[in-house]
Amino acid sequence: MTLKRNFSKQLEAFESRHVHMELGPAALYVESVKGCPFSCAMCHFKKSKPKNMSRALLEKIEPFFKDLEVMAIHGQGEPLLGDIEYFVEQSVKNDFVLHMNTTGFLLTKRTSDLLSSTRLSIRFSIHAGIAETYKRIMGHDLGRTKRNISYLVTRAKRSENGHDFWFSFIVMKENIDEIEEFLHLAQDCGVESVRFMRLIPNWQSVKGVRMKDRQFKFKYSEQFNRRVRGEFLRRLPAYQDLANKLGIKIEFGSIESHKGGQHPLREMMNSATAGLFGRGVFPLLGIPGSCLAPWFGQLVVNQKGDVRLCCATTHTLGNLKESTLPEIWNSNKMKAIRKAFAEGRNPKVCGYCKGFYFGNYPNNSFLGIPRQQREEV
């Protein structure tokens, strides 16, 4: 694993709150696949036809791969359905971390061997601790998924490329009583990090989705509410004790960091109004904020060529069919966002987001910045 980049110039620009950036983004998220044929209960992309990002669009951003530290290839679908060979080739060639969020359903030995040649970071969506609940929520066989992940983790640990694996667990009524089993599952798979997430509502889950093949109805208000969140927080010290005994780290992304800060219905309304008017409505009053993304990057490129600020907002900065990536990175919209953060306030387009920090990036990225500096930002 190489450490050829120290990112001191980006860090200086962030600390000085420069509005114009001489350097391009170091983190880029691309919608490599849109759609997913699977049927995870909480996902609104379930049972949709997958479509890969066009090579023509990828060619527009390829010149900037050489300066990337992180490329994420997830967002609106299952990344393992995409052109994995292409992204692995680019990761190896340009020495960036290849990051993805996947269920692991489609992992094979061949795919795992290929992925192990990269600086790999994977967030596995597990969301259960026992096979029955996993089948009900995810629609698949937990034993098979466990074998898939275990092989990849073992294979990757034999390489010298560095890797970052963690399990993601969306806390809900359906699974809250099997978090201890979930922690043991992570240990069994050789995964040393877990993150507990809150359930994000969508129009389907708010109304209620009937999973006909599982005799199960998934409804947001039943699965995630104050009682469920409160029960998780009450039990969290016990989970932490068990995690420590198992050698598991509960990392940033824990639902604990969101307590008192959730506005799910307003966030849904923001998504809707952003699609219609280009911006959300809430919060009505300005809130303080700080974020690394406008300086280090977390730009999201979708299959239409739209470039968004980050994965936490639908705000569009421009389109690659009309502007280049450097033009968008230093556009008036981007400069206004940097200026707002420089003044210590959240831009309206960021809604209730509490900011993006080094803890949000893969653990095997930005290692050229000393840990103390990363933790102080």
Residue pairs with C-beta under 8 A, 6 or more apart in sequence:
1 119
1 160
1 161
1 162
1 364
2 95
3 367
3 368
4 95
4 368
5 26
5 69
5 368
6 368
6 369
7 26
7 69
7 296
7 366
7 368
7 369
8 369
9 22
9 23
10 23
10 26
10 295
10 296
11 369
11 373
11 377
13 21
13 22
13 23
13 295
14 292
14 295
14 296
14 377
17 338
17 341
17 342
18 295
18 338
19 335
19 338
19 339
19 342
20 330
20 335
21 295
21 329
21 330
23 67
24 64
24 67
24 297
24 325
24 326
24 329
25 64
25 68
25 296
25 297
25 298
25 299
25 325
25 329
26 67
26 68
26 69
26 70
26 296
26 297
26 366
27 68
27 69
27 70
27 71
27 72
27 293
27 296
27 297
27 298
27 299
27 361
27 365
28 61
28 64
28 68
28 70
28 71
28 72
28 297
28 298
28 299
28 301
29 71
29 72
29 73
29 74
29 75
29 298
29 299
29 300
29 301
29 310
29 311
30 53
30 58
30 61
30 71
30 72
30 73
30 75
30 300
30 301
31 53
31 75
31 76
31 77
31 300
31 301
31 302
31 303
32 52
32 53
32 73
32 74
32 75
32 77
32 79
32 82
32 83
32 87
33 50
33 51
33 52
33 53
33 73
33 76
33 77
33 78
33 79
33 81
33 82
34 45
34 50
34 51
34 53
34 75
34 76
34 77
34 302
34 303
35 45
35 48
35 49
35 50
35 51
35 76
35 77
36 43
36 45
36 46
36 47
36 48
36 50
36 77
36 78
36 81
37 47
37 48
37 49
37 50
37 78
37 81
38 46
38 47
38 78
38 103
38 105
38 138
38 139
38 140
39 46
39 47
39 139
39 211
39 213
40 46
40 103
40 125
40 127
40 137
40 138
40 139
41 136
41 137
41 138
41 139
41 174
41 209
41 211
41 216
41 218
42 127
42 137
42 170
42 172
42 199
42 200
42 202
42 205
42 218
42 223
44 202
44 203
44 204
44 205
45 76
45 77
48 77
50 77
50 78
50 81
50 82
51 77
51 303
52 81
52 82
52 83
53 82
53 303
54 303
57 301
57 303
57 305
57 320
58 86
60 305
60 320
60 324
60 325
61 301
61 320
61 325
62 90
64 325
65 71
65 90
65 93
65 94
65 96
66 94
68 94
68 96
69 96
69 97
69 361
69 365
69 366
70 96
70 97
70 99
70 121
70 361
70 362
70 365
71 87
71 90
71 91
71 96
71 97
71 98
71 99
72 99
72 100
72 101
72 311
73 79
73 82
73 87
73 98
73 99
73 100
74 99
74 100
74 101
74 102
75 300
75 302
75 311
76 302
78 102
78 103
78 105
78 106
79 100
79 101
79 102
80 100
80 102
80 105
80 106
80 107
80 111
81 106
84 111
84 114
84 115
85 114
87 98
88 98
88 114
88 115
88 117
88 118
90 96
91 97
91 98
91 118
91 119
92 117
92 118
95 119
96 119
97 118
97 119
97 120
97 121
97 164
97 362
97 364
97 365
98 115
98 118
98 119
98 120
98 121
99 121
99 122
99 123
99 164
99 362
99 365
100 121
100 122
100 123
101 122
101 123
101 125
101 168
102 122
102 123
102 124
102 125
103 124
103 125
103 138
103 140
103 145
104 124
104 125
104 145
104 148
104 149
104 152
105 140
105 144
105 145
105 148
107 148
107 149
107 151
107 152
108 148
109 151
112 148
112 151
112 152
112 155
112 156
113 155
115 122
115 152
115 156
116 152
116 155
116 156
116 158
116 159
116 161
116 163
117 159
117 161
118 161
119 161
119 162
119 163
119 364
119 365
120 156
120 161
120 162
120 163
120 164
120 165
120 364
121 163
121 164
121 165
121 362
121 363
121 364
121 365
122 152
122 164
122 165
122 166
123 166
123 167
123 168
123 195
124 149
124 165
124 166
124 167
124 168
124 191
125 138
125 168
125 170
126 134
126 145
126 167
126 168
126 169
126 182
126 185
126 186
127 134
127 137
127 138
127 168
127 169
127 170
127 172
127 175
128 134
128 136
128 137
128 138
128 142
128 174
128 175
128 178
128 182
129 175
129 178
129 179
129 180
129 181
129 182
129 183
129 184
129 185
130 142
130 178
130 181
131 141
131 142
131 143
133 174
133 175
133 178
134 140
134 141
134 142
134 145
135 141
135 142
135 214
136 174
136 211
136 214
136 216
137 174
137 175
138 145
139 211
139 213
139 214
146 185
146 188
146 189
149 165
149 189
149 191
150 188
150 189
150 190
153 163
153 165
153 189
153 190
153 191
154 190
156 163
156 165
157 163
157 190
162 364
163 364
164 193
164 362
164 363
164 364
164 365
165 190
165 191
165 192
165 193
166 191
166 192
166 193
166 194
166 195
166 251
166 363
167 182
167 185
167 186
167 189
167 191
167 193
167 194
167 195
168 194
168 195
168 197
168 253
169 175
169 179
169 182
169 194
169 195
169 196
169 197
170 197
170 198
170 199
171 179
171 196
171 197
171 198
171 199
171 224
171 228
171 229
171 232
171 255
172 199
172 223
172 224
172 228
173 222
173 223
173 224
173 228
174 218
174 223
175 182
176 228
176 231
176 232
179 196
179 232
179 235
179 239
180 239
180 242
182 194
183 194
183 239
183 242
183 243
183 246
183 248
184 246
186 192
186 193
186 194
186 246
186 248
187 246
187 247
187 248
191 248
192 247
192 248
192 249
193 248
193 249
193 250
193 251
193 363
194 243
194 248
194 249
194 250
194 251
195 250
195 251
195 252
195 253
195 254
196 232
196 250
196 253
196 254
196 255
196 256
197 253
197 255
198 224
198 229
198 255
198 258
198 262
199 205
199 220
199 223
199 224
200 264
200 267
201 220
201 224
201 264
201 265
201 267
201 268
202 220
202 268
203 268
205 218
205 219
205 220
205 223
206 219
206 220
206 221
206 265
206 268
207 219
208 217
208 218
208 219
208 220
209 217
209 218
209 219
210 216
210 217
210 218
211 217
211 218
220 264
224 264
229 255
229 259
229 262
232 255
233 255
233 256
233 259
236 254
236 256
239 250
240 250
242 248
243 249
243 250
251 359
251 363
252 357
252 359
252 360
253 360
257 354
261 352
261 354
262 352
263 282
263 283
263 352
266 281
266 282
266 283
266 351
266 352
267 282
267 351
267 352
269 280
269 281
269 282
270 280
270 281
270 282
270 314
270 351
271 280
271 314
273 279
273 280
273 281
274 280
274 313
274 314
274 315
274 349
275 314
278 315
278 316
279 315
279 348
279 349
280 314
280 348
280 349
280 351
282 351
282 352
283 351
283 352
286 345
286 346
286 348
287 345
287 346
287 352
288 344
288 345
288 346
289 340
289 341
289 344
289 345
289 346
289 347
289 350
289 353
289 354
289 355
290 341
290 344
290 355
291 341
291 350
291 353
291 355
291 356
291 357
292 298
292 355
292 356
292 357
292 358
292 377
293 309
293 310
293 356
294 309
294 334
294 337
294 338
294 341
295 338
296 361
296 366
297 329
298 309
298 310
298 311
298 356
298 360
299 307
299 308
299 309
299 310
299 317
299 325
299 328
299 329
300 307
300 308
300 309
300 310
300 311
301 307
301 320
302 308
304 319
305 319
305 320
305 321
306 316
306 318
306 319
306 320
307 316
307 317
307 318
307 319
307 320
307 325
307 328
308 314
308 315
308 316
308 317
309 315
309 317
309 334
309 337
309 349
309 350
310 356
312 350
312 351
312 353
312 356
313 349
313 350
313 351
313 353
315 349
315 350
317 328
317 331
317 333
317 334
318 327
318 328
318 331
318 333
320 328
323 331
328 334
336 347
337 347
337 349
337 350
340 346
340 347
341 347
346 353
346 355
357 377
358 366
358 369
358 374
358 375
358 377
359 374
366 374
